[in-house]
């Protein structure tokens, strides 16, 4: 079978080279976008009279038939045809002969591949953004379901201050919103048409690049044909966005793995999302969460692979770039699977409210609010910090809470303390006292939750 580029070659390609250079094993998933772009290209060729309208119709109809065969699994993939682009073109020529040979007029596989990849990523961004939105909704629903529950928040994995549980859940909404915003920003640089820039220098044929860009709903045109062939910035940027999503999912998974442990006991995960041990019959392991955490390494590695791939490549196309698809597809598929499972886990997990409440007063979670009480009484911040620190030490010696100290003991530490101190001591009171915008206090969280219920459905800008 003759190659599309075989005219100047005297020998057949070595079978080992066929195996080494093929990409059909992984790029066949580009079939739909390749056909979409080819039909737009054919219509443009007809518009500028490089082919007839009848020929454009014939090409489009045959491409639709090929697409149906691919979707139904009736299309044979052969490594000697290298990639999905040549498979489709070869099938077209087999069906309609010379008319099929005209499709590649004013087009190189360089701009063809770039167009396909941009169309693929454009669709992929929409898919991932929807999955992020679903996960945000799961956290908002979770916040409403869990109501006015107070939980300890941690720094250094040490109990720090109390917050409303909704503060935890909307914190993840914030992270996921930044992820959606990054994707939206990335979309602007993806949504630029390279079609018609040909191999690297453009073409002398009277094509209409604006027409194909409009037909494929690209926002504008790539401005330099030499840049197009080597440009993979948009792929790297998209996989960076996926890497950030993975990092956020990993952080959430780690938190919930801890909360699911016997030592924390804050969460109960459903059997459907846990697994058992082959030897210890009592075990329920958070394997799905652990794999979400673990697959982050895979996505970050995909990003690193792409960055190293383009390092030191000269301008225009180099065959190295064939390898970009493997990392792109893997990162996208991995993050899509993780997001889908994350939403299901968030929706179905149960907060162990009694367990949390039973230990809510542990760790002096009201100490910072107590310090701020002293500041409002006129005590310098550093003095107030030292005073409360000493009182915490006293309570540890007495095995009691700050709220258990008598007013006389409190006034002995600072004579500015009055009876109203008991309005802010204790975990519940300490939460109620939080009032700054974006804080974890009761009223603030209610406002944030109301904002998120509206914001989730809005574009991430």
PASE-413868 format. One record per residue: residue in one letter; x, y, z of N, C-alpha, C in turn. Coordinates in steps of 0.001 Angstrom, whole numbers, padded with zeros to 6 digits, always signed. Layout:
PASE-413868
aXYZXYZXYZ/...
//
This chain:
PASE-413868
x+000852-001194+000000+000000+000000+000000+000892+001249+000000/x+000672+002088-000974+001512+003280-001117+001227+004287-000010/x+002309+004880+000473+002177+005936+001472+001764+007236+000787/x+001194+008136+001568+000821+009440+001012+002049+010228+000587/x+003206+009864+001155+004450+010588+000865+005448+009738+000077/x+004990+008644-000585+005914+007631-001121+006535+007978-002462/x+006156+009098-003063+006593+009406-004423+008088+009395-004641/x+008865+009885-003718+010320+009994-003924+011096+008834-003303/x+010367+007840-002746+011039+006714-002101+011105+005503-003031/x+012214+004753-002966+012430+003595-003821+012214+002272-003087/x+012210+002288-001761+012042+001066-000984+010805+001152-000104/x+010235-000015+000204+009134-000072+001149+009651+000216+002559/x+008768+000693+003395+009132+000957+004789+009368-000345+005533/x+010433-000391+006293+010737-001566+007109+009585-001815+008089/x+009232-003085+008260+008127-003426+009142+008355-002935+010568/x+009616-002956+011005+009918-002461+012343+009653-000960+012456/x+009884-000244+011368+009594+001196+011349+008088+001423+011375/x+007348+000572+010639+005879+000671+010664+005373+000587+012106/x+005884-000396+012832+005462-000591+014220+005905+000563+015111/x+007114+001060+014861+007703+002079+015722+007044+003442+015539/x+006615+003735+014324+006130+005084+014020+004610+005221+014019/x+003882+004106+014137+002423+004222+014074+001879+004995+015270/x+000761+005665+015068+000066+006327+016175-001416+006005+016187/x-001850+005137+015229-003275+004817+015142-003774+004130+016412/x-002862+003475+017148-003267+002782+018369-003789+003739+019430/x-003405+005016+019342-003908+005964+020337-004580+007195+019747/x-004299+007544+018477-004913+008772+017958-006225+008528+017227/x-006702+007275+017202-007972+007001+016527-009146+007711+017212/x-008942+008118+018459-010014+008837+019150-010226+010248+018584/x-009342+010674+017691-009497+011975+017036-010358+011892+015781/x-010919+010730+015491-011650+010537+014231-012761+011565+014040/x-013558+011780+015068-014707+012684+014915-014266+014115+014620/x-013261+014611+015345-012828+015994+015102-012095+016099+013772/x-011388+015045+013360-010705+015068+012072-011719+015168+010935/x-012792+014418+011036-013844+014467+010011-014555+015811+010054/x-014798+016323+011240-015436+017650+011366-014610+018719+010667/x-013301+018701+010904-012421+019696+010285-012295+019476+008780/x-012264+018218+008346-012136+017917+006913-013359+018386+006130/x-014521+018245+006708-015730+018723+006014-015712+020246+005887/x-015254+020929+006928-015145+022392+006848-014122+022794+005790/x-013026+022046+005715-011989+022336+004722-012521+022117+003312/x-013278+021047+003109-013850+020762+001782-014823+021843+001353/x-015653+022311+002274-016606+023373+001925-015869+024651+001541/x-014758+024932+002229-013959+026108+001886-013326+025955+000504/x-012810+024765+000183-012209+024536-001128-013224+024757-002244/x-014444+024370-001987-015500+024597-002985-015817+026082-003108/x-015797+026786-001983-016134+028217-001991-015116+029020-002803/x-013861+028594-002781-012822+029323-003532-012547+028683-004892/x-013410+027720-005274-013385+027111-006622-012185+026198-006862/x-011591+025685-005786-010529+024693-005968-011112+023302-006178/x-012334+023077-005710-013128+021905-006052-014546+022394-006305/x-015388+021545-006879-016771+021946-007152-017647+021703-005929/x-018821+022321-005946-019779+022088-004863-020183+020619-004809/x-020337+020007-005964-020714+018593-006017-019629+017724-005393/x-018382+018053-005660-017281+017298-005070-017234+017478-003556/x-017495+018687-003100-017529+018930-001653-018642+018122-000994/x-019797+018069-001649-020907+017275-001126-020544+015794-001084/x-019899+015328-002137-019499+013927-002221-018496+013582-001108/x-017551+014493-000874-016578+014289+000201-017273+014242+001561/x-018180+015179+001802-018866+015249+003091-019709+014001+003341/x-020417+013556+002315-021253+012360+002470-020400+011132+002767/x-019278+010998+002073-018405+009847+002295-017765+009913+003687/x-017401+011104+004119-016835+011255+005457-017850+010868+006528/x-019113+011214+006319-020164+010822+007261-020297+009301+007328/x-020186+008639+006183-020249+007174+006155-019075+006566+006911/x-017906+007123+006690-016707+006635+007383-016852+006804+008892/x-017385+007955+009303-017558+008205+010730-018501+007188+011360/x-019579+006865+010667-020521+005872+011192-019858+004514+011339/x-019030+004146+010361-018327+002865+010430-017372+002839+011617/x-016675+003937+011848-015749+004007+012987-016517+003894+014295/x-017607+004632+014410-018400+004614+015639-019013+003242+015902/x-019346+002516+014842-019960+001196+014987-018933+000075+015127/x-017653+000435+015043-016610-000570+015151-016414-001399+013905/x-016854-000893+012763-016762-001628+011499-015629-001128+010609/x-014755-000326+011157-013687+000286+010367-012359-000367+010738/x-011654-000878+009768-010396-001567+010032-009249-000579+010213/x-008504-000742+011296-007327+000073+011560-006074-000724+011197/x-005176-000120+010402-003973-000814+009919-002747+000053+010185/x-001733-000544+010785-000583+000261+011196+000156+000855+010012/x+000058+000234+008831+000776+000779+007688+000215+002131+007235/x-000994+002462+007698-001564+003780+007396-001231+004812+008470/x-000425+004442+009437+000194+005335+010420-000767+005939+011441/x-001675+006796+010981-002484+007566+011930-003926+007655+011466/x-004764+008249+012306-006189+008337+011975-006427+009224+010762/x-005577+010198+010547-005759+011122+009425-005591+010397+008089/x-004564+009574+007994-004337+008826+006765-005345+007696+006601/x-005817+007115+007694-006873+006106+007599-008119+006686+006949/x-008508+007864+007426-009727+008476+006898-009529+008896+005447/x-008394+009503+005139-008140+009927+003763-008067+008729+002824/x-007409+007656+003253-007307+006465+002409-008687+005860+002149/x-009527+005787+003205-010883+005265+003042-011698+006137+002091/x-011478+007442+002157-012182+008372+001275-011787+008122-000182/x-010492+007949-000421-010006+007714-001780-010516+006378-002302/x-010557+005354-001464-011088+004062-001881-012541+004168-002315/x-013297+005095-001711-014715+005233-002030-014966+006115-003246/x-014251+007235-003327-014607+008223-004367-013431+008603-005259/x-012332+007885-005164-011225+008059-006103-010592+009432-006079/x-010423+010023-007275-009707+011294-007400-010357+012430-006622/x-011658+012371-006458-012321+013418-005659-011786+013380-004225/x-011590+012179-003692-011026+012039-002364-009601+012549-002285/x-008861+012405-003395-007479+012882-003426-007388+014407-003378/x-008469+015074-003668-008473+016543-003684-008633+017152-002280/x-009078+016358-001317-009383+016915+000009-008169+017559+000661/x-006997+017000+000459-005809+017492+001158-005187+018711+000487/x-005872+019260-000496-005403+020480-001165-005246+021609-000145/x-004101+022276-000186-003831+023432+000682-003838+023069+002157/x-003532+021818+002434-003518+021377+003835-002376+020385+004036/x-001672+020520+005151-000639+019579+005545-001143+018796+006747/x-000534+017652+006994-000880+016965+008242-000479+017805+009453/x+000433+018729+009270+000842+019578+010390-000300+020456+010883/x-000912+021208+009972-002035+022054+010405-003291+021224+010641/x-003393+020082+009963-004529+019187+010181-004512+018640+011614/x-003358+018155+012045-003236+017620+013404-003480+018717+014436/x-002892+019878+014223-003080+020971+015173-004549+021360+015280/x-005241+021390+014147-006670+021698+014156-007442+020647+014940/x-007151+019387+014669-007840+018304+015375-007609+018384+016876/x-006364+018652+017256-006039+018700+018673-006737+019857+019373/x-006818+020974+018684-007513+022126+019276-009009+021843+019413/x-009593+021204+018416-011007+020846+018508-011232+019847+019640/x-010333+018875+019752-010454+017877+020823-010365+018541+022191/x-009365+019393+022391-009180+020026+023700-010339+020968+024003/x-010828+021634+022985-011981+022520+023188-013169+021736+023753/x-013433+020569+023170-014502+019711+023691-014150+019180+025076/x-012881+018828+025260-012438+018265+026541-012595+019273+027669/x-012288+020536+027391-012446+021586+028403-013896+021663+028861/x-014817+021576+027915-016232+021601+028270-016615+020426+029162/x-016092+019247+028844-016388+018053+029648-015856+018197+031064/x-014598+018604+031194-013994+018727+032530-014665+019841+033327/x-014995+020934+032670-015668+022033+033371-017016+021582+033925/x-017746+020788+033155-019039+020270+033634-018840+019351+034838/x-017806+018521+034801-017532+017623+035925-017122+018407+037170/x-016354+019476+036976-016011+020348+038107-017254+020985+038701/x-018132+021415+037838-019387+022028+038280-020224+021022+039074/x-020269+019777+038618-021000+018730+039341-020415+018511+040729/x-019092+018536+040830-018453+018342+042128-018709+019531+043047/x-018678+020729+042495-019032+021909+043291-020454+021772+043838/x-021369+021349+042990-022759+021190+043414-022869+020153+044523/x-022072+019094+044420-022087+018068+045469-021638+018648+046805/x-020637+019520+046789-020170+020143+048031-021217+021114+048585/x-021883+021861+047712-022936+022774+048173-024092+021981+048776/x-024500+020911+048106-025568+020059+048638-025159+019467+049975/x-023895+019101+050088-023348+018547+051316-023433+019597+052442/x-023113+020845+052136-023156+021914+053132-024575+022120+053644/x-025543+022064+052740-026944+022207+053156-027386+021015+053995/x-026962+019843+053598-027346+018618+054302-026777+018584+055713/x-025540+019027+055872-024875+018938+057169-025228+020082+058105/x-025905+021107+057594-026466+022157+058424-025464+022926+059263/x-025805+023143+060528-025004+024004+061404-023946+023244+062194/x-023457+022187+061642-022431+021398+062317-021139+022193+062447/x-020531+022160+063634-019249+022815+063878-018168+021739+063905/x-017047+022035+063269-015933+021076+063229-014626+021801+063526/x-013627+021068+063981-012317+021699+064153-011618+021868+062812/x-010968+022980+062617-010089+023170+061466-008655+023027+061951/x-007784+022616+061044-006429+022227+061440-005371+023037+060702/x-004268+023290+061380-003015+023647+060727-001956+022711+061291/x-001038+022277+060458-000007+021309+060860-000630+020023+061411/x-001866+019727+060992-002629+018587+061495-002878+018672+063003/x-002836+019904+063533-003160+020164+064936-004419+021013+064979/x-005279+020719+065931-006520+021485+066047-006204+022967+066232/x-006884+023802+065457-006551+025221+065449-007728+026085+065892/x-008770+026164+065067-009954+026957+065385-011192+026232+064888/x-012342+026532+065465-013574+025890+064998-014178+026667+063826/x-014811+025938+062922-015526+026549+061792-016802+025764+061544/x-017707+026379+060834-018889+025657+060369-018472+024653+059307/x-019121+023493+059279-018755+022470+058301-018903+022994+056872/x-019869+023899+056680-020039+024500+055352-018817+025277+054899/x-018006+025726+055854-016781+026441+055517-015788+025495+054852/x-015740+024274+055342-014909+023249+054703-015387+022999+053275/x-016665+022762+053132-017180+022363+051817-017066+023493+050796/x-017322+024732+051202-017198+025833+050244-015742+026182+049961/x-014825+025772+050844-013398+025955+050543-013033+025172+049289/x-013595+023972+049147-013333+023192+047935-014033+023797+046733/x-015181+024426+046953-015843+025141+045851-014943+026242+045306/x-014250+026929+046201-013326+027987+045771-012214+027415+044898/x-011613+026312+045342-010533+025697+044579-011024+025253+043203/x-012176+024609+043186-012719+024108+041928-013135+025244+041008/x-013538+026374+041594-013865+027535+040763-012619+028076+040082/x-011506+028122+040810-010262+028541+040174-009877+027588+039044/x-010140+026306+039243-009868+025334+038181-010723+025617+036949/x-011988+025909+037173-012881+026225+036045-012449+027516+035357/x-012019+028478+036158-011572+029757+035600-010327+029548+034741/x-009400+028725+035235-008191+028431+034453-008552+027777+033118/x-009488+026843+033158-009919+026180+031923-010548+027180+030959/x-011350+028081+031500-011978+029102+030658-010934+029995+030014/x-009913+030328+030785-008830+031155+030264-008030+030383+029213/x-007775+029111+029483-007069+028255+028535-007838+028150+027225/x-009160+028075+027321-010016+027932+026138-009756+029043+025121/x-009492+030249+025611-009260+031377+024705-008033+031142+023830/x-007000+030520+024369-005787+030270+023585-005893+028994+022757/x-006783+028101+023162-007027+026892+022370-007869+027217+021144/x-008825+028113+021309-009850+028347+020294-009375+029280+019172/x-008248+028918+018572-007641+029698+017482-007360+028742+016329/x-007751+029097+015129-007663+028162+014004-006289+028160+013330/x-005667+026968+013239-004422+026828+012487-004658+026322+011059/x-005902+025953+010765-006190+025292+009489-005879+026207+008309/x-005111+025680+007351-004726+026448+006174-003327+027022+006248/x-002658+026839+007396-001266+027290+007473-000330+026288+006800/x-000874+025109+006457-000153+024065+005733+001065+023582+006522/x+002130+023194+005819+003252+022540+006497+003994+023486+007418/x+004310+024700+006912+005026+025673+007734+005062+027065+007114/x+004831+027139+005787+004989+028427+005104+003686+028976+004547/x+002578+028272+004782+001328+028685+004175+001197+028086+002782/x+000393+028693+001923+000141+028153+000587-000043+029283-000416/x+000249+028979-001673+000028+029954-002752-001382+029850-003327/x-002140+028844-002873-003503+028658-003371-004453+029664-002717/x-005514+030052-003395-006404+031122-002910-007423+030626-001877/x-006935+030192-000737-007833+029650+000286-008450+030771+001115/x-009443+030397+001923-010130+031349+002809-010083+030789+004232/x-009054+031160+004964-008888+030649+006324-009972+031161+007270/x-010461+032344+007010-011515+032901+007852-012773+032049+007751/x-013069+031561+006562-014271+030754+006354-014217+029458+007162/x-013065+028775+007116-012975+027530+007883-012996+027806+009382/x-012391+028893+009806-012410+029246+011232-013840+029478+011708/x-014615+030207+010924-016009+030460+011296-016818+029166+011289/x-016581+028326+010282-017315+027072+010185-017057+026181+011393/x-015837+026196+011915-015468+025367+013058-015596+026120+014382/x-016129+027332+014319-016400+028154+015509-015133+028508+016285/x-014046+028699+015547-012848+029249+016161-013015+030762+016291/x-012406+031312+017338-012557+032735+017608-011735+033582+016645/x-010539+033114+016291-009678+033880+015395-008667+032947+014748/x-007747+033495+013986-006772+032700+013252-005405+032720+013930/x-004683+031599+013860-003266+031605+014211-002543+032494+013209/x-001650+033339+013688-001105+034393+012846+000203+034089+012149/x+000862+032970+012489+002168+032694+011898+002255+031210+011568/x+002359+030905+010270+002330+029508+009834+003517+028718+010351/x+004664+029352+010546+005844+028662+011051+005664+028265+012512/x+004995+029128+013252+004744+028847+014666+003769+027686+014844/x+002775+027608+013961+001704+026617+014124+002239+025196+014216/x+003160+024843+013328+003621+023455+013253+004314+022987+014524/x+004969+023895+015217+005703+023506+016420+004966+023832+017716/x+003914+024615+017636+003236+025080+018841+002465+023954+019532/x+002832+023689+020774+002064+022785+021625+001776+023444+022970/x+001893+024770+022999+001614+025507+024240+000220+025188+024765/x-000746+025145+023859-002138+024978+024268-002367+023602+024899/x-001624+022590+024446-001738+021263+025048-001117+021269+026438/x+000059+021857+026558+000742+021914+027852-000090+022714+028852/x-000666+023815+028392-001484+024630+029295-002700+023857+029782/x-003342+023117+028881-004508+022329+029285-004120+021263+030297/x-003009+020572+030056-002589+019527+030987-002120+020144+032311/x-001578+021360+032270-001290+022052+033532-002578+022279+034318/x-003633+022726+033632-004931+022905+034304-005406+021591+034915/x-005243+020498+034180-005619+019187+034705-004767+018813+035914/x-003495+019186+035883-002610+018893+037011-003051+019640+038267/x-003460+020885+038113-003949+021651+039258-005220+021026+039821/x-006101+020578+038942-007311+019884+039402-006930+018649+040199/x-005967+017892+039685-005515+016685+040383-004934+017011+041749/x-004174+018088+041838-003612+018478+043127-004707+018815+044129/x-005743+019501+043656-006864+019820+044548-007605+018553+044974/x-007810+017641+044039-008481+016388+044378-007643+015572+045354/x-006336+015596+045175-005449+014852+046056-005519+015385+047482/x-005555+016715+047607-005655+017338+048929-006964+016953+049608/x-008052+017006+048842-009357+016597+049387-009356+015124+049779/x-008817+014271+048910-008782+012843+049194-007988+012549+050458/x-006857+013225+050612-006033+013025+051814-006798+013422+053071/x-007511+014547+053008-008291+015004+054159-009335+013961+054535/x-010034+013437+053529-011098+012484+053809-010553+011117+054219/x-009380+010751+053730-008739+009520+054201-008476+009624+055706/x-007981+010782+056134-007753+011008+057561-009073+010988+058334/x-010061+011682+057812-011350+011767+058501-012038+010399+058594/x-011740+009518+057649-012342+008189+057628-011645+007235+058603/x-010439+007590+059022-009676+006703+059902-010350+006585+061270/x-010039+005501+061980-010580+005294+063329-010145+006419+064260/x-008931+006907+064070-008399+007955+064939-009213+009246+064827/x-009647+009587+063627-010514+010761+063449-011979+010357+063610/x-012426+009444+062786-013810+008986+062862-014831+010030+062485/x-014452+010974+061631-015369+012052+061250-016333+011644+060132/x-015916+010684+059314-016676+010319+058123-016916+008826+058062/x-018033+008460+057465-018296+007072+057111-018495+007007+055604/x-017655+006231+054931-017770+006068+053484-018631+004852+053189/x-019464+004915+052158-020314+003775+051824-019502+002595+051308/x-020040+001398+051478-019355+000197+051012-019030+000268+049520/x-019880+000940+048751-019702+000996+047302-018410+001690+046893/x-017846+002481+047795-016635+003227+047472-015466+002873+048388/x-015536+001703+049016-014428+001201+049813-014170-000249+049416/x-013047-000783+049868-012713-002178+049592-012246-002834+050881/x-012067-004155+050822-011665-004892+052009-010245-005403+051911/x-009873-006171+052916-008538-006763+052987-008621-008247+052664/x-007579-008760+052021-007543-010181+051683-007246-011058+052892/x-006802-010442+053983-006440-011232+055176-007110-010738+056451/x-007395-009432+056544-007985-008872+057765-009468-008630+057534/x-010340-009476+058074-011766-009429+057737-012495-008169+058186/x-011924-007446+059141-012627-006266+059662-012399-004995+058841/x-011447-005045+057906-010988-003822+057245-012009-003261+056250/x-012097-001935+056244-012770-001171+055181-011784-000085+054766/x-011233-000220+053580-010152+000660+053134-010654+001720+052150/x-010170+002964+052286-010586+004043+051370-009786+004015+050065/x-009805+002856+049377-008939+002675+048213-009223+003659+047087/x-010487+004009+046890-010812+004940+045801-010182+006301+046075/x-010290+006766+047307-009658+008033+047669-008142+007945+047544/x-007576+006818+047940-006129+006656+047836-005670+006664+046375/x-006480+006066+045496-006120+006063+044074-006294+007444+043441/x-007306+008189+043877-007431+009575+043403-006188+010360+043802/x-005756+010155+045038-004528+010804+045500-003328+010309+044696/x-003249+009005+044461-002119+008430+043749-002054+008810+042281/x-003209+008923+041637-003229+009240+040208-002802+010683+039932/x-002741+011489+040974-002208+012841+040801-000780+012776+040270/x-000001+011829+040766+001378+011685+040294+001403+011402+038798/x+000446+010639+038343+000368+010285+036925+000081+011506+036063/x-000860+012335+036507-001222+013520+035734-000080+014531+035717/x+000543+014731+036865+001689+015642+036927+002831+015112+036053/x+002996+013794+036017+004021+013200+035153+003705+013429+033677/x+002414+013411+033329+002013+013716+031948+002421+015140+031577/x+002224+016065+032509+002638+017447+032267+004147+017524+032080/x+004868+016861+032937+006330+016878+032830+006779+016267+031501/x+006127+015185+031092+006480+014545+029826+006331+015526+028664/x+005228+016272+028658+004995+017238+027582+006025+018358+027593/x+006366+018834+028772+007328+019934+028861+008715+019493+028403/x+009096+018282+028777+010388+017775+028333+010360+017483+026835/x+009201+017033+026331+009060+016699+024917+009389+017878+024009/x+008922+019069+024372+009108+020229+023499+010409+020979+023773/x+011110+020561+024830+012359+021245+025160+013352+021134+023996/x+013845+022274+023537+014910+022357+022523+014470+021954+021119/x+013177+021774+020885+012757+021474+019516+012873+022728+018658/x+013426+022601+017455+013477+023764+016552+012099+024052+015975/x+011972+025188+015321+010691+025584+014738+010213+024588+013691/x+008899+024625+013462+008166+023761+012536+008058+022360+013123/x+007496+021450+012348+007134+020151+012897+008337+019232+013036/x+008358+018486+014139+009298+017388+014358+008498+016191+014852/x+008911+014997+014445+008101+013804+014734+007987+013531+016231/x+008878+014118+017019+008752+013987+018474+007322+014292+018938/x+006709+015259+018257+005413+015775+018705+004289+014751+018584/x+004518+013665+017875+003530+012585+017839+003235+012084+019242/x+004239+012169+020132+004109+011643+021486+003234+012510+022385/x+002855+013705+021932+002078+014601+022798+000703+014039+023133/x+000140+013272+022219-001229+012788+022400-001340+011790+023546/x-000313+010965+023720-000360+009940+024764-000536+010595+026132/x+000277+011605+026405+000196+012296+027697-001111+013071+027831/x-001523+013722+026754-002767+014502+026786-003966+013611+027094/x-004114+012534+026342-005267+011656+026523-005265+011020+027905/x-004087+010617+028365-004005+009989+029679-004400+010962+030782/x-003899+012187+030708-004223+013188+031737-005717+013495+031739/x-006276+013681+030546-007703+014001+030467-008550+012866+031028/x-008296+011643+030584-009097+010504+031027-008983+010292+032528/x-007781+010442+033060-007561+010221+034485-008325+011235+035320/x-008241+012503+034945-008924+013550+035718-010440+013419+035585/x-010926+013088+034396-012369+012912+034206-012894+011795+035104/x-012183+010679+035178-012601+009569+036037-012572+009966+037507/x-011514+010667+037910-011391+011079+039311-012509+012039+039713/x-012824+012985+038853-013883+013953+039161-015239+013276+039276/x-015501+012340+038403-016777+011633+038435-016942+010858+039736/x-015903+010160+040145-015959+009404+041396-015999+010327+042609/x-015271+011434+042538-015249+012371+043671-016648+012892+043977/x-017385+013265+042953-018741+013778+043164-019631+012724+043813/x-019504+011485+043349-020319+010406+043921-019971+010162+045386/x-018695+010237+045729-018271+010021+047117-018750+011155+048016/x-018618+012395+047538-019069+013545+048334-020570+013456+048604/x-021310+013032+047605-022764+012931+047754-023183+011862+048755/x-022413+010773+048853-022884+009605+049603-022240+009419+050975/x-021151+010116+051259-020488+009955+052559-021364+010507+053688/x-021197+009942+054878-021970+010384+056043-021040+011033+057071/x-021421+012206+057532-020665+012884+058582-021028+012255+059925/x-020036+011884+060695-020272+011241+061996-020424+012327+063064/x-021592+012901+063110-021824+014100+063924-021605+013877+065415/x-022065+012767+065943-021926+012529+067386-020467+012368+067774/x-019711+011681+066933-018281+011498+067192-017570+012852+067206/x-017925+013725+066262-017295+015042+066179-017658+015883+067401/x-018936+015872+067742-019394+016680+068878-018765+016224+070188/x-018526+014938+070325-018002+014404+071589-016606+014908+071899/x-015880+015354+070871-014512+015826+071091-014325+017280+070662/x-015426+017977+070459-015338+019321+069897-014626+020309+070812/x-014661+020045+072118-014011+020971+073048-012541+020646+073272/x-012060+019585+072659-010642+019245+072786-009791+020204+071968/x-008635+020529+072473-007668+021289+071685-007746+022797+071833/x-008584+023314+072749-008645+024760+073013-008924+025542+071719/x-009948+025146+071019-010292+025791+069753-010761+027237+069934/x-011109+027608+071163-011571+028970+071434-010448+029908+071852/x-009212+029430+071852-008097+030241+072364-007870+031502+071543/x-007950+031397+070229-007705+032570+069384-008797+033616+069580/x-010047+033155+069693-011145+034091+069935-010977+034770+071301/x-010499+034023+072267-010225+034587+073597-009151+035666+073493/x-008096+035389+072730-007047+036390+072530-007640+037659+071895/x-008508+037492+070915-009102+038652+070246-010051+039412+071179/x-010661+038690+072123-011465+039353+073167-010582+040303+073967/x-009393+039836+074353-008482+040681+075131-008024+041890+074314/x-007785+041672+073030-007378+042784+072156-008451+043856+072147/x-009717+043428+072070-010814+044405+072066-010943+045121+073407/x-010414+044534+074437-010418+045185+075756-009248+046152+075912/x-008373+046200+074897-007262+047151+074931-005906+046525+075181/x-005836+045199+075269-004552+044524+075502-003794+044428+074183/x-002502+044787+074160-001721+044631+072930-001745+043179+072452/x-001733+043004+071144-001891+041663+070584-000879+040677+071136/x+000409+041021+071130+001426+040086+071605+001265+039763+073087/x+000829+040750+073852+000575+040516+075278-000612+039579+075453/x-001656+039829+074675-002846+038979+074729-002496+037543+074339/x-001657+037394+073321-001231+036063+072859-000509+035321+073978/x+000404+036010+074631+001172+035394+075717+000271+035040+076898/x-000670+035941+077205-001575+035718+078341-002415+034471+078120/x-003006+034344+076927-003860+033183+076648-003020+031909+076596/x-001809+032011+076043-000933+030845+076011-000661+030305+077406/x-000403+031207+078368-000167+030783+079749-001420+030164+080350/x-002596+030703+080003-003841+030168+080555-004142+028790+079979/x-003790+028577+078713-003940+027245+078110-003054+026255+078843/x-001851+026679+079152-000925+025807+079890-001485+025457+081267/x-002102+026442+081910-002737+026201+083212-003855+025172+083084/x-004673+025323+082050-005793+024398+081828-005294+022982+081546/x-004186+022881+080825-003622+021550+080570-003201+020895+081877/x-002614+021683+082786-002210+021141+084087-003426+020706+084911/x-004522+021458+084774-005731+021167+085549-006684+020226+084826/x-006330+019902+083553-007175+019038+082723-008592+019607+082607/x-008660+020881+082209-009957+021525+082038-009940+022415+080812/x-011097+022982+080477-011205+023894+079345-011031+025325+079829/x-010806+026242+078885-010748+027662+079232-012067+028122+079828/x-013165+027609+079270-014485+028005+079762-014770+027485+081168/x-013972+026492+081628-014175+025946+082975-013512+026791+084060/x-012638+027712+083668-011982+028569+084647-012997+029537+085249/x-012825+029840+086518-013725+030794+087171-013365+032213+086755/x-014267+033132+086979-014003+034521+086634-012832+035050+087448/x-012670+034570+088675-011548+035025+089491-010214+034552+088903/x-010196+033299+088410-008964+032779+087811-008639+033535+086526/x-009677+033868+085788-009477+034602+084547-008976+036009+084829/x-009583+036677+085807-009181+038054+086122-007778+038098+086728/x-007380+037003+087361-006024+036943+087911-004991+036991+086786/x-005374+036480+085614-004470+036514+084461-004483+037878+083791/x-005664+038535+083816-005787+039871+083209-006983+040570+083831/x-006746+041683+084483-007837+042342+085223-008848+043029+084318/x-008594+043043+083002-009569+043625+082065-010681+042646+081691/x-010519+041381+082071-011526+040366+081747-012764+040587+082597/x-013933+040489+081934-015214+040658+082627-016096+039429+082381/x-017280+039454+082958-018202+038315+082845-018559+038010+081382/x-018505+039042+080543-018890+038799+079134-017912+037882+078399/x-016814+037512+079064-015863+036610+078433-016496+035252+078130/x-017479+034873+078967-018108+033565+078775-019013+033542+077543/x-019235+034705+076957-020019+034763+075715-019192+034339+074498/x-017850+034333+074689-016992+033935+073563-016200+032666+073861/x-016173+032216+075119-015463+030984+075448-016330+029765+075133/x-015693+028684+074809-016410+027496+074350-016443+027481+072828/x-016387+026308+072251-016267+026186+070794-017440+026818+070057/x-018646+026558+070482-019833+027096+069799-019808+028624+069825/x-019456+029206+070968-019389+030663+071083-018267+031231+070215/x-017149+030511+070155-016012+030979+069367-016367+031038+067885/x-017128+030058+067401-017570+030081+066004-018505+031248+065753/x-019441+031440+066647-020421+032516+066485-019757+033887+066457/x-018600+034015+067103-017912+035306+067166-017196+035662+065868/x-016919+034670+065017-016218+034941+063752-017120+035739+062824/x-016636+036900+062386-017523+037801+061646-016908+038418+060395/x-015594+038273+060181-014984+038903+059006-015441+038220+057718/x-015412+038981+056622-015847+038434+055335-014988+037229+054963/x-015648+036120+054593-014939+034917+054202-014541+034032+055371/x-014985+034370+056582-014602+033584+057756-015495+032357+057893/x-015170+031532+058901-015918+030294+059114-017042+030417+060114/x-017440+031651+060464-018531+031865+061403-019888+031545+060806/x-020879+031396+061670-022210+030941+061260-022821+031825+060176/x-022928+033122+060440-023571+034018+059480-022752+034152+058200/x-021443+034175+058341-020579+034318+057160-020717+033117+056237/x-020743+031929+056820-020860+030713+056017-022221+030661+055338/x-023252+031083+056028-024587+031121+055405-024591+032032+054178/x-023903+033179+054286-023822+034084+053143-023007+033469+052008/x-021890+032810+052383-021060+032179+051364-021812+031062+050652/x-022566+030291+051409-023320+029195+050814-024388+029723+049868/x-025039+030800+050255-026027+031422+049386-025383+031916+048097/x-024169+032477+048238-023443+032963+047068-023088+031809+046137/x-022643+030697+046717-022228+029573+045893-023396+028898+045195/x-024537+028863+045825-025711+028259+045177-026057+028981+043881/x-025786+030273+043864-026015+031077+042649-024824+031004+041712/x-023626+031035+042261-022403+031181+041475-022083+029932+040645/x-022434+028763+041142-022090+027515+040455-022625+027495+039025/x-023816+028017+038834-024441+027978+037505-023942+029074+036579/x-023114+029965+037102-022618+031067+036279-021307+030670+035584/x-020968+031312+034464-019677+031042+033827-018531+031322+034787/x-017482+030530+034687-016360+030639+035628-015407+031748+035198/x-015848+032987+035300-015017+034134+034966-015010+035101+036138/
//
